[in-house]
């Protein structure tokens, strides 16, 4: 198969995966370089049996989870019908996703395009892989892959195993300068304090009366809540608002009434008042 088929396969694979990878250019990650040994097993109709070889790996993490990877490998395979051994070369490019991390182990799956060249054929197609990485240090890991490759021209497939060391190097990353301005109260309990009783004192003249009235406070029981539990805080606010709106008007309780009788007038004061009244009546009669 001619070389342009590999170019078309790579373009198709990249275009398919671009829709599944959000914001590829927004963040750069680490770079991985590795070497691996490989073992491949072919469809016997390709006149190939199994072969062993080695290769190199280059990966660039466009996001913390997605990596754009390139692999190149060569191997020597035995052949059917007693034919001499053949050299097989393989080039691959695709995206690999780190789906989960458990302690020092991360699990991988990927898809991409591959170009395979042997003495009897040269074909392009698609490849997929499942794998795992075991981290020895922040920069060194052991990687094991199980791959499948389908050749579009030959309409045949073959599988492979690969294992090797990967060295990671930190790349340039986009720094998030967003500041979290959300206020988080300290981790303490909020106590709802009961409202004290209201005391009203009314004073009326003639005769002087002092009435002391007490308005009982609503019965609100202190309730401790966690301020970080936003749902509980909102529920408490709503319940308190509803309770306050539905509270009946408190019945006033009169606890003290004091009546001050006017002081009796003296004889001199009474005589002066009588004199003024007589004088007023006399003046009005004139």
Protein Blocks (a to p, Z undefined) as FASTA:
>chain_A
ZZklmmmmmmmmmmmmmmmmghkllpccddddddddddddddfklopabdcddddddddd
fbfkbccdddddddddddehhiacdddddddddddddfbdehjaccdddddddddddfkb
ccddddddddddddfbfkbccdddddddddfklopacddddddddddddddddddfbdcf
bdcddddddddddddddddddddehiaddddddddddddddddddfklmmlmmmmmmmmm
mmmmmpccdddddfbdcddddddddfklmmmmmmmmmmmmmmmmZZ
